[in-house]
Amino acid sequence: MLIDTAIIPAAGLGTRLLPYTKGIPKEMLPIIVREGNEVLVKPVLQYIFEALYDLGIRKYYFIVGKSKRVIEDYFTPDYQYIEFLENLGKRKLASILKKFYRYIENSEIIMVNQPLPRGFGDAILRTKSFMTSNVFIVHAGDDIIYPNHMENLNNLLSHYRKYAPKIAFLYDYSDHPERYGVIIGEEENDYIIVKDVIEKPRKALSNKVIVAVYIFDIDIYSALESTKPCKGEHQLTDAIRFLLKRGEKVHALRVRGRRLDLGTPEYYLEALKIFVKENM
């Protein structure tokens, strides 16, 4: 089964990372990576985009909102800047940017506006009228797995093709499950057959939490339309619960490596320490 489409929600306000996120999206936070002999600083969103591209994804729906125009600018090739770098003799850096721009030009990228931060579910639902694929990946713009992000994406795709669940996503263990979507289910070999998902529970019913990398088919849209926003936010987990109650199969695959949540200053600092230790 060919899966060549991804939705990347990147319209959240990122209030836990203020004041930085007042003008710059948290999805554009810098991380440190090594490519060959080069140590590079990349935005999180570029890291995710390039991993999805290497997976074979060529159609992208970026969900953006107010003050997110920097994303649109960043994903617009600027060949005058490359010429400027080459004239300075910085040909290696110019070639790195050329590769990124080649990825962009070989892709179809649609920027979808989410005027108000009404939740992950609302962000996905806004792509319905544009969607041309029956099956697609949804990948949060600030969730990465280190050091083997690509391996996890490949494992998720392989599992989906082998078992054909209605939904498949990644999960990890957390000491603070109340901050995430929590899953309850039965372990089956190397995955979990999900029985229920609960968004940010007050009482931790499980320490298994959703990592926001999913594979859905187009039925997720009708499930979202059949559920209602709660406290101003349309939760994706409510749509997943809707499909579970309908008897659909939902599988969760454990991440291999370390899930890096970049949503708070403390977690971002921890992630930076890991990047520096591994790449410097």
Backbone bond lengths (Angstrom), bond angles and torsions (degrees), N, CA, C in turn:
res aa  C-N    CA-C-N  psi(-1)  N-CA   C-N-CA  omega(-1)  CA-C   N-CA-C  phi
1 M - - - 1.460 - - 1.530 110.10 -
2 L 1.327 115.42 126.67 1.460 120.91 179.87 1.525 109.61 -83.94
3 I 1.318 115.92 122.64 1.464 121.41 172.65 1.518 106.41 -119.63
4 D 1.336 116.01 112.09 1.460 119.65 -174.06 1.525 113.07 -126.37
5 T 1.349 116.26 16.02 1.462 120.71 -173.24 1.519 110.90 -128.89
6 A 1.332 115.84 141.02 1.460 120.70 176.93 1.521 110.68 -138.16
7 I 1.328 114.93 140.75 1.463 122.59 170.25 1.528 106.81 -104.10
8 I 1.326 116.65 129.90 1.464 120.65 179.90 1.527 108.87 -123.43
9 P 1.331 117.79 96.23 1.472 119.99 176.86 1.527 110.64 -68.59
10 A 1.332 115.69 127.51 1.467 120.71 -178.64 1.525 109.75 -147.29
11 A 1.330 116.02 41.24 1.466 119.66 -175.13 1.520 113.29 -114.39
12 G 1.338 117.66 3.37 1.459 119.76 -179.85 1.525 111.85 -65.51
13 L 1.324 116.09 156.73 1.460 120.16 -177.05 1.524 113.01 -77.55
14 G 1.335 117.35 -24.05 1.460 120.11 179.82 1.515 113.04 62.64
15 T 1.339 116.95 40.78 1.467 120.47 -173.45 1.526 113.13 -63.23
16 R 1.319 117.23 -24.39 1.465 119.25 -179.48 1.529 111.97 -73.94
17 L 1.335 115.96 -8.37 1.467 120.12 179.67 1.526 112.08 -115.04
18 L 1.334 115.87 18.47 1.457 119.59 174.30 1.539 109.63 -66.25
19 P 1.349 118.32 151.06 1.468 127.44 6.96 1.536 114.54 -88.04
20 Y 1.343 117.84 -4.87 1.469 120.73 -178.64 1.524 111.57 -53.24
21 T 1.333 116.39 -44.07 1.460 120.79 -172.45 1.530 113.81 -80.47
22 K 1.340 117.75 2.81 1.464 119.09 174.44 1.515 110.33 -63.55
23 G 1.334 116.59 -36.70 1.463 119.32 -177.34 1.511 114.53 -118.69
24 I 1.347 116.85 -16.79 1.468 120.66 -177.60 1.526 108.88 -126.89
25 P 1.335 118.57 126.82 1.472 120.64 -178.15 1.519 111.85 -62.20
26 K 1.324 116.69 145.89 1.467 119.93 178.00 1.526 111.13 -62.12
27 E 1.331 116.67 -25.56 1.469 120.19 177.96 1.528 112.24 -66.75
28 M 1.333 116.19 -12.32 1.464 120.79 178.10 1.529 111.80 -103.64
29 L 1.328 117.24 15.26 1.457 120.22 173.74 1.526 109.93 -60.04
30 P 1.327 118.22 141.10 1.468 120.33 -179.18 1.522 112.36 -79.83
31 I 1.328 115.70 140.37 1.453 122.03 171.40 1.527 107.89 -128.75
32 I 1.306 115.89 161.85 1.472 121.50 -175.97 1.526 109.37 -109.14
33 V 1.324 117.07 124.79 1.460 121.65 -179.65 1.526 109.08 -132.58
34 R 1.307 115.47 160.01 1.463 121.04 176.96 1.523 109.11 -113.86
35 E 1.313 116.17 130.62 1.464 122.83 173.35 1.515 107.83 -125.04
36 G 1.335 115.17 106.21 1.455 119.17 -174.46 1.516 109.87 64.63
37 N 1.329 115.89 -123.26 1.463 120.58 178.32 1.524 113.12 -93.44
38 E 1.338 116.19 0.32 1.456 120.24 -175.62 1.521 111.29 -97.40
39 V 1.322 116.11 134.94 1.463 121.97 169.87 1.521 106.83 -99.75
40 L 1.326 116.54 121.21 1.457 121.64 -173.00 1.523 111.09 -120.33
41 V 1.313 114.91 152.28 1.465 121.70 171.90 1.525 107.13 -107.61
42 K 1.335 116.10 119.47 1.462 121.29 -178.50 1.523 110.11 -126.96
43 P 1.328 117.54 149.95 1.455 119.24 169.58 1.538 109.92 -67.75
44 V 1.309 116.44 149.23 1.460 121.26 178.38 1.528 110.31 -53.44
45 L 1.328 116.47 -41.68 1.464 120.46 -175.35 1.524 111.92 -64.88
46 Q 1.311 117.77 -35.44 1.461 120.06 176.05 1.521 110.59 -66.49
47 Y 1.319 116.73 -42.17 1.474 121.81 177.77 1.522 110.35 -56.67
48 I 1.321 116.74 -44.86 1.474 121.22 179.84 1.522 110.92 -68.15
49 F 1.333 116.30 -46.19 1.463 120.92 -179.50 1.528 111.26 -58.41
50 E 1.320 117.41 -45.05 1.465 120.56 -178.21 1.526 111.50 -67.89
51 A 1.334 117.32 -35.74 1.472 120.15 176.33 1.525 110.40 -64.47
52 L 1.320 117.26 -43.14 1.467 121.08 178.60 1.531 110.64 -66.40
53 Y 1.318 116.94 -39.12 1.463 120.54 178.17 1.523 110.18 -61.52
54 D 1.322 117.18 -46.77 1.467 121.13 179.87 1.528 111.19 -63.82
55 L 1.327 116.59 -21.93 1.459 121.73 176.56 1.530 111.33 -77.68
56 G 1.326 117.19 -16.79 1.471 121.20 -178.85 1.511 114.13 112.40
57 I 1.337 117.41 4.69 1.463 120.42 179.01 1.525 109.23 -75.65
58 R 1.347 115.78 132.39 1.460 120.25 -179.37 1.535 112.64 -128.35
59 K 1.318 117.26 -8.20 1.471 120.58 177.79 1.529 108.46 -118.98
60 Y 1.327 115.58 127.10 1.459 120.79 -174.57 1.520 110.90 -129.03
61 Y 1.317 114.82 135.56 1.462 122.07 171.73 1.527 107.02 -116.46
62 F 1.322 116.63 103.76 1.451 120.95 175.29 1.530 108.73 -89.24
63 I 1.320 116.54 124.77 1.457 120.10 176.81 1.522 107.14 -93.93
64 V 1.328 116.21 115.35 1.459 121.14 -176.25 1.528 109.44 -124.93
65 G 1.316 115.84 161.79 1.459 121.06 179.93 1.507 110.70 -137.91
66 K 1.321 115.47 -163.55 1.448 121.83 179.40 1.526 109.84 -58.52
67 S 1.298 116.59 140.42 1.470 125.02 -178.57 1.523 112.60 67.28
68 K 1.347 117.11 16.41 1.466 120.21 178.17 1.527 111.93 -105.08
69 R 1.345 116.90 11.11 1.465 119.71 -176.43 1.526 111.83 -62.46
70 V 1.315 116.35 -21.74 1.465 119.47 177.91 1.528 110.46 -60.53
71 I 1.330 117.54 -29.77 1.471 121.12 177.35 1.520 109.86 -66.38
72 E 1.329 115.91 -46.96 1.465 119.54 179.16 1.530 110.80 -61.35
73 D 1.316 116.57 -41.88 1.468 120.25 179.46 1.526 110.62 -63.98
74 Y 1.327 116.45 -43.52 1.461 120.34 -176.28 1.523 111.32 -65.11
75 F 1.332 116.60 -35.18 1.465 120.80 -178.87 1.531 112.19 -92.62
76 T 1.328 116.21 24.84 1.461 123.15 171.97 1.523 107.97 -115.76
77 P 1.338 118.92 115.36 1.473 120.76 -177.32 1.521 112.69 -56.25
78 D 1.325 115.19 140.29 1.465 122.54 179.22 1.529 107.87 -126.69
79 Y 1.338 115.96 88.73 1.460 119.92 -175.18 1.530 112.53 -76.79
80 Q 1.316 116.72 -19.35 1.466 118.41 173.62 1.524 110.42 -64.61
81 Y 1.322 116.44 -36.22 1.464 120.16 178.85 1.528 110.78 -68.86
82 I 1.334 116.61 -37.14 1.461 119.98 176.35 1.528 110.52 -63.58
83 E 1.335 115.97 -42.54 1.468 119.99 177.39 1.527 110.31 -61.46
84 F 1.337 116.56 -39.31 1.463 121.26 177.95 1.528 110.72 -61.66
85 L 1.345 117.01 -44.18 1.470 121.19 178.58 1.534 111.09 -62.64
86 E 1.325 115.28 -43.26 1.471 118.98 -179.42 1.524 111.35 -63.93
87 N 1.322 117.05 -37.80 1.471 120.43 178.42 1.522 111.47 -66.85
88 L 1.330 116.27 -25.66 1.467 120.70 176.62 1.531 111.67 -83.70
89 G 1.321 116.47 -3.65 1.454 120.39 -178.23 1.514 114.00 84.24
90 K 1.340 117.87 9.72 1.464 121.94 -179.28 1.533 109.40 -92.93
91 R 1.325 115.12 63.74 1.456 120.41 -172.85 1.532 112.89 -71.46
92 K 1.328 116.40 -32.35 1.469 119.11 178.97 1.521 110.94 -64.21
93 L 1.321 116.31 -46.37 1.463 120.09 178.03 1.528 110.72 -64.61
94 A 1.317 116.42 -37.78 1.464 120.40 178.22 1.525 110.65 -62.41
95 S 1.334 116.91 -40.57 1.472 120.10 -179.30 1.528 111.41 -68.15
96 I 1.342 117.00 -33.72 1.464 120.28 177.33 1.533 110.35 -64.82
97 L 1.329 115.99 -43.19 1.468 119.55 177.41 1.527 111.32 -67.20
98 K 1.335 116.99 -37.25 1.465 120.51 178.30 1.525 111.05 -59.63
99 K 1.328 115.82 -41.03 1.465 119.69 179.07 1.527 110.65 -62.26
100 F 1.326 117.07 -45.39 1.463 121.89 177.73 1.525 110.23 -60.08
101 Y 1.325 117.52 -44.11 1.456 120.97 179.68 1.525 111.56 -66.14
102 R 1.322 116.55 -33.82 1.472 119.49 176.64 1.532 110.28 -64.36
103 Y 1.323 116.71 -40.39 1.466 120.90 175.73 1.534 109.94 -58.51
104 I 1.338 115.81 -45.11 1.463 120.02 -178.92 1.522 110.42 -62.71
105 E 1.329 116.94 -46.01 1.464 120.42 -175.63 1.525 112.15 -69.26
106 N 1.332 117.40 -25.37 1.465 120.78 177.36 1.522 112.40 -85.87
107 S 1.332 116.72 4.17 1.460 121.42 -177.26 1.526 110.74 -117.57
108 E 1.329 114.89 157.89 1.459 121.31 169.10 1.525 106.91 -101.23
109 I 1.324 116.70 117.30 1.454 121.17 -176.86 1.524 109.46 -119.82
110 I 1.324 114.94 123.29 1.461 121.30 176.72 1.523 108.25 -116.10
111 M 1.322 116.86 127.71 1.452 122.10 174.99 1.530 108.21 -95.38
112 V 1.313 116.10 119.38 1.471 122.09 -177.99 1.518 108.52 -109.57
113 N 1.320 116.58 127.21 1.455 120.78 -174.93 1.533 111.91 -85.67
114 Q 1.322 116.25 131.98 1.465 122.99 170.38 1.529 105.91 -115.72
115 P 1.338 117.54 97.07 1.471 120.39 -171.34 1.523 114.32 -58.91
116 L 1.338 116.59 -36.44 1.459 121.41 -179.86 1.522 109.38 -126.77
117 P 1.326 117.89 146.47 1.476 120.63 -179.41 1.522 111.41 -74.53
118 R 1.317 115.79 86.16 1.465 121.07 -174.93 1.519 112.93 -105.16
119 G 1.315 116.75 21.56 1.448 119.73 172.73 1.512 114.26 105.11
120 F 1.334 113.32 162.82 1.464 122.47 -178.30 1.525 110.98 -62.95
121 G 1.324 116.36 -40.33 1.459 120.73 179.87 1.512 111.92 -63.62
122 D 1.324 116.88 -43.36 1.461 121.39 178.08 1.524 110.58 -61.33
123 A 1.332 116.20 -40.02 1.470 120.24 179.41 1.523 110.83 -59.80
124 I 1.315 116.94 -45.36 1.469 120.74 -178.87 1.526 110.90 -68.01
125 L 1.319 116.70 -41.49 1.467 120.49 -178.24 1.525 111.64 -61.24
126 R 1.312 117.41 -28.01 1.457 120.98 -179.43 1.536 112.96 -68.82
127 T 1.319 117.61 -11.92 1.464 120.13 178.38 1.531 112.35 -91.32
128 K 1.317 117.21 -4.49 1.476 120.13 -171.32 1.529 112.56 -54.88
129 S 1.323 117.27 -48.47 1.472 119.84 -174.84 1.527 112.75 -71.24
130 F 1.338 116.61 -15.76 1.467 120.50 -179.90 1.532 112.62 -97.67
131 M 1.324 116.44 -18.67 1.464 120.32 -169.96 1.524 112.07 -66.89
132 T 1.332 115.66 130.91 1.462 121.08 179.76 1.524 111.97 -116.56
133 S 1.348 117.17 -0.42 1.462 121.42 -178.01 1.515 110.54 -111.20
134 N 1.325 116.67 147.66 1.460 120.94 178.25 1.527 112.23 -80.54
135 V 1.331 116.75 -28.84 1.465 122.36 -179.51 1.523 107.43 -131.21
136 F 1.323 116.61 140.99 1.463 119.69 -176.62 1.526 110.46 -155.42
137 I 1.324 114.06 161.69 1.458 121.66 175.51 1.520 108.90 -93.95
138 V 1.323 116.73 141.74 1.465 122.20 166.93 1.525 106.60 -115.19
139 H 1.326 115.88 124.03 1.467 120.53 -175.25 1.527 108.64 -132.40
140 A 1.336 116.89 115.67 1.458 120.01 176.95 1.523 110.27 -56.33
141 G 1.319 115.85 147.21 1.457 120.02 -176.46 1.511 114.72 -82.27
142 D 1.349 117.49 3.96 1.468 119.37 -177.75 1.531 112.34 -137.77
143 D 1.327 116.84 21.71 1.468 121.35 -178.95 1.520 108.82 -119.93
144 I 1.339 117.57 117.63 1.451 119.62 178.19 1.525 110.30 -132.55
145 I 1.317 115.18 157.84 1.462 122.16 179.08 1.521 106.97 -118.39
146 Y 1.302 114.94 129.27 1.460 119.48 -173.18 1.518 110.41 -124.78
147 P 1.327 119.09 138.46 1.468 127.78 6.73 1.527 113.73 -98.22
148 N 1.321 118.09 9.47 1.468 120.54 -169.74 1.530 112.22 -121.51
149 H 1.316 115.02 57.87 1.468 120.21 -179.11 1.528 111.21 -59.62
150 M 1.331 115.64 -47.39 1.470 120.50 -178.74 1.518 111.86 -60.37
151 E 1.324 117.18 -40.29 1.468 120.63 179.56 1.526 110.69 -59.51
152 N 1.321 116.94 -41.50 1.458 120.56 179.99 1.526 112.05 -67.33
153 L 1.320 116.54 -39.83 1.462 119.64 176.32 1.528 110.65 -62.90
154 N 1.323 116.58 -43.30 1.468 120.97 178.48 1.523 111.40 -63.03
155 N 1.331 116.66 -42.39 1.465 120.50 179.41 1.528 110.96 -62.09
156 L 1.329 116.11 -41.30 1.466 119.92 179.99 1.528 110.83 -64.41
157 L 1.329 116.59 -43.73 1.470 120.32 178.15 1.527 111.37 -63.19
158 S 1.319 116.79 -44.06 1.468 121.00 -179.41 1.527 110.82 -62.18
159 H 1.334 116.03 -42.01 1.463 120.28 179.32 1.530 110.45 -63.56
160 Y 1.305 116.52 -43.73 1.467 120.57 -179.19 1.527 110.83 -62.07
161 R 1.315 116.07 -42.31 1.471 119.97 -180.00 1.530 111.69 -68.15
162 K 1.328 116.92 -33.82 1.461 121.01 -177.02 1.520 112.41 -76.53
163 Y 1.349 117.04 -44.38 1.468 120.66 -171.55 1.528 113.88 -104.95
164 A 1.324 117.27 -16.44 1.464 123.05 177.56 1.528 114.17 52.20
165 P 1.337 118.96 50.80 1.460 119.33 173.20 1.527 110.35 -72.65
166 K 1.316 116.36 164.41 1.465 119.35 175.43 1.534 109.79 -65.57
167 I 1.345 115.83 -40.02 1.466 122.39 -179.98 1.519 108.59 -136.89
168 A 1.314 116.49 141.69 1.468 121.38 171.27 1.523 107.49 -134.24
169 F 1.321 116.17 141.05 1.458 119.68 176.75 1.519 109.77 -151.50
170 L 1.329 115.37 170.63 1.456 122.09 179.79 1.525 110.57 -93.18
171 Y 1.333 116.00 152.67 1.460 119.78 174.53 1.522 109.65 -141.65
172 D 1.333 114.35 164.08 1.454 121.42 177.08 1.527 107.70 -147.26
173 Y 1.319 116.31 173.53 1.462 121.62 175.15 1.526 108.85 -95.99
174 S 1.338 116.50 146.82 1.450 120.82 -179.16 1.527 110.52 -140.37
175 D 1.329 115.08 145.57 1.464 120.76 173.12 1.525 111.39 -80.90
176 H 1.333 116.07 -9.81 1.471 120.81 179.87 1.536 109.82 -130.72
177 P 1.328 117.33 65.35 1.465 119.91 -177.02 1.524 113.67 -63.51
178 E 1.333 116.49 -20.32 1.469 119.83 -179.11 1.524 112.11 -66.10
179 R 1.321 117.67 -11.18 1.468 121.51 -179.82 1.527 112.70 -91.23
180 Y 1.337 116.84 -5.54 1.465 120.34 -170.54 1.534 111.36 -132.63
181 G 1.308 114.24 179.09 1.456 120.06 167.11 1.518 108.59 -79.53
182 V 1.319 116.94 127.24 1.470 122.81 -175.81 1.519 109.40 -102.90
183 I 1.342 116.55 143.66 1.464 119.99 178.50 1.524 110.81 -114.95
184 I 1.322 114.32 146.18 1.461 122.92 174.61 1.520 106.74 -125.29
185 G 1.339 116.17 132.63 1.451 117.76 -177.76 1.508 113.11 -175.65
186 E 1.319 114.44 -172.06 1.465 121.85 -177.99 1.531 109.40 -110.36
187 E 1.319 115.47 131.49 1.461 119.33 178.98 1.522 110.39 -76.09
188 E 1.319 114.50 134.66 1.463 121.39 -178.18 1.516 107.74 -137.42
189 N 1.337 116.91 100.66 1.463 121.29 -175.86 1.530 110.29 57.52
190 D 1.331 117.75 -114.79 1.455 120.20 -175.60 1.528 113.19 -104.50
191 Y 1.331 117.36 19.93 1.464 119.96 178.09 1.521 109.63 -146.15
192 I 1.309 115.98 173.39 1.462 122.01 179.43 1.521 109.32 -116.13
193 I 1.330 115.42 132.60 1.459 120.85 170.03 1.526 106.19 -84.56
194 V 1.309 116.81 108.98 1.457 122.00 -171.77 1.529 110.37 -76.03
195 K 1.336 115.21 133.09 1.462 122.13 177.47 1.526 112.19 -106.58
196 D 1.343 115.51 -27.75 1.464 119.25 -179.67 1.525 109.22 -160.80
197 V 1.324 115.96 154.09 1.458 122.94 173.81 1.528 107.75 -133.03
198 I 1.319 116.43 137.75 1.458 121.09 -176.91 1.518 108.29 -131.84
199 E 1.322 116.59 127.63 1.461 121.28 -177.37 1.521 111.27 -83.34
200 K 1.324 116.54 120.11 1.468 124.04 175.85 1.534 112.66 43.23
201 P 1.319 117.59 63.50 1.473 119.95 -177.44 1.526 112.06 -67.60
202 R 1.330 116.67 144.20 1.466 120.17 176.61 1.523 110.53 -67.86
203 K 1.319 115.15 -37.32 1.457 120.53 177.36 1.521 108.14 -111.52
204 A 1.320 115.79 125.52 1.464 120.24 -176.27 1.527 110.39 -71.40
205 L 1.324 116.32 108.73 1.461 121.56 177.58 1.521 111.17 -88.04
206 S 1.325 115.89 -11.84 1.453 121.73 -179.23 1.520 107.65 -163.23
207 N 1.323 117.52 154.31 1.469 120.28 173.70 1.523 111.48 -103.19
208 K 1.326 116.27 12.78 1.466 121.38 175.50 1.526 107.76 -92.25
209 V 1.327 116.35 121.46 1.465 119.91 -174.29 1.525 110.76 -123.49
210 I 1.319 113.90 151.28 1.461 121.17 -179.24 1.530 110.27 -71.90
211 V 1.311 115.38 132.84 1.465 122.50 166.15 1.521 105.38 -98.94
212 A 1.317 117.22 125.28 1.463 121.22 -165.77 1.532 113.41 -74.74
213 V 1.327 115.14 61.97 1.465 123.16 171.96 1.519 105.86 -132.21
214 Y 1.337 116.56 112.62 1.456 122.37 -171.43 1.530 111.16 -127.39
215 I 1.340 115.04 160.39 1.462 121.59 163.18 1.525 106.92 -121.50
216 F 1.327 115.97 125.35 1.462 123.33 179.13 1.517 109.91 -124.25
217 D 1.330 115.83 160.60 1.457 119.57 162.11 1.524 107.61 -108.77
218 I 1.328 117.16 -178.74 1.465 120.05 -170.76 1.531 112.99 -68.56
219 D 1.331 118.64 -9.62 1.462 119.87 176.14 1.527 112.50 -64.91
220 I 1.333 117.13 -17.00 1.462 118.82 178.23 1.528 110.31 -62.73
221 Y 1.334 117.35 -28.67 1.467 119.82 179.96 1.532 111.29 -66.91
222 S 1.329 117.32 -46.07 1.468 119.25 179.23 1.522 110.47 -66.26
223 A 1.339 116.92 -33.83 1.469 120.11 177.23 1.528 110.52 -65.88
224 L 1.322 116.98 -39.50 1.464 120.04 176.95 1.522 111.14 -66.72
225 E 1.315 116.63 -38.21 1.469 120.18 179.02 1.526 111.94 -70.20
226 S 1.326 116.60 -20.85 1.464 120.99 -179.60 1.531 112.72 -90.92
227 T 1.320 116.99 -4.56 1.465 121.35 178.43 1.525 109.16 -113.95
228 K 1.315 116.06 164.40 1.457 120.73 -174.56 1.529 111.25 -119.77
229 P 1.335 115.79 150.59 1.465 118.84 174.88 1.524 110.98 -62.63
230 C 1.331 115.54 149.43 1.466 122.16 176.92 1.524 107.98 -123.99
231 K 1.325 115.97 123.19 1.466 121.24 -178.70 1.528 111.50 55.05
232 G 1.323 115.36 39.99 1.461 120.82 175.52 1.510 115.73 84.71
233 E 1.357 118.04 -3.18 1.462 120.64 -178.89 1.520 110.70 -122.11
234 H 1.322 114.92 134.72 1.462 120.99 176.54 1.526 107.29 -92.91
235 Q 1.324 115.91 109.79 1.459 120.44 -173.49 1.522 111.52 -87.38
236 L 1.317 115.67 132.87 1.459 121.00 175.27 1.526 110.95 -64.37
237 T 1.327 116.44 -34.52 1.468 120.06 -179.44 1.530 112.00 -61.88
238 D 1.335 117.60 -29.92 1.470 119.87 177.58 1.529 110.47 -66.49
239 A 1.324 116.60 -37.29 1.468 120.53 177.89 1.528 110.61 -68.49
240 I 1.333 116.54 -38.20 1.466 119.96 177.24 1.532 109.83 -64.17
241 R 1.334 116.73 -42.24 1.477 120.65 177.21 1.527 110.98 -60.72
242 F 1.319 115.71 -39.35 1.469 120.87 179.02 1.528 110.28 -58.49
243 L 1.326 116.18 -44.88 1.460 120.13 -179.82 1.529 111.65 -70.79
244 L 1.328 116.85 -34.73 1.470 120.09 175.61 1.528 111.05 -61.80
245 K 1.324 116.44 -44.10 1.468 120.48 179.82 1.524 111.43 -66.07
246 R 1.315 115.98 -23.65 1.470 120.30 177.07 1.528 111.39 -80.41
247 G 1.350 115.63 -5.53 1.463 119.70 177.32 1.512 114.99 95.24
248 E 1.338 117.15 12.06 1.466 120.33 -178.86 1.525 110.92 -77.50
249 K 1.332 115.37 152.49 1.468 120.94 177.98 1.532 110.21 -83.13
250 V 1.332 115.06 130.33 1.461 121.32 176.21 1.526 107.29 -129.81
251 H 1.320 116.82 125.19 1.462 122.22 -178.37 1.525 110.37 -117.27
252 A 1.334 115.43 145.24 1.466 122.19 176.60 1.517 109.24 -123.19
253 L 1.314 116.07 132.19 1.468 123.07 -176.54 1.526 109.29 -112.16
254 R 1.328 117.00 130.52 1.458 121.22 -178.30 1.532 110.22 -69.18
255 V 1.324 115.77 136.39 1.461 119.29 177.95 1.527 110.08 -68.82
256 R 1.303 115.56 147.31 1.462 122.12 173.16 1.514 107.54 -109.31
257 G 1.313 115.31 118.13 1.450 120.11 -173.30 1.516 109.13 113.33
258 R 1.298 115.87 -152.28 1.461 121.28 -175.46 1.511 110.60 -121.34
259 R 1.318 116.04 121.14 1.458 120.74 176.19 1.532 108.22 -75.62
260 L 1.327 116.08 124.83 1.455 121.30 179.20 1.523 108.88 -107.56
261 D 1.316 115.35 108.97 1.458 121.96 176.73 1.525 106.96 -90.87
262 L 1.323 116.21 119.90 1.455 120.53 -175.31 1.520 112.41 -101.70
263 G 1.333 116.53 20.07 1.459 120.71 -169.89 1.510 116.46 -84.48
264 T 1.347 119.22 -9.52 1.468 121.47 178.15 1.524 108.88 -133.16
265 P 1.342 117.81 157.35 1.467 119.35 178.38 1.527 112.51 -57.02
266 E 1.346 116.98 -39.41 1.459 120.20 -178.47 1.529 111.33 -64.73
267 Y 1.336 116.46 -45.28 1.461 120.34 -179.79 1.533 111.15 -68.57
268 Y 1.337 116.03 -37.52 1.461 119.31 178.96 1.527 111.17 -65.30
269 L 1.322 116.33 -41.29 1.461 120.58 176.87 1.525 110.71 -61.60
270 E 1.327 116.60 -42.47 1.468 120.62 177.65 1.517 110.98 -61.38
271 A 1.343 116.23 -41.86 1.465 120.65 179.04 1.521 110.89 -63.65
272 L 1.327 117.14 -43.46 1.461 120.41 179.52 1.526 111.50 -61.26
273 K 1.324 117.05 -39.26 1.460 120.52 177.98 1.525 110.96 -60.86
274 I 1.341 115.48 -39.92 1.468 120.18 178.95 1.524 110.10 -65.55
275 F 1.336 117.05 -45.69 1.463 121.04 -179.93 1.529 111.48 -60.86
276 V 1.323 115.71 -44.43 1.472 119.80 -179.46 1.525 110.71 -64.33
277 K 1.317 116.60 -44.85 1.464 121.12 -179.13 1.518 111.59 -60.96
278 E 1.330 116.74 -39.86 1.467 120.94 -174.46 1.529 112.74 -82.88
279 N 1.333 117.29 -25.07 1.467 118.74 -169.05 1.506 115.57 -116.16
280 M 1.320 118.59 -9.84 1.459 119.39 -176.27 1.535 110.60 -100.46
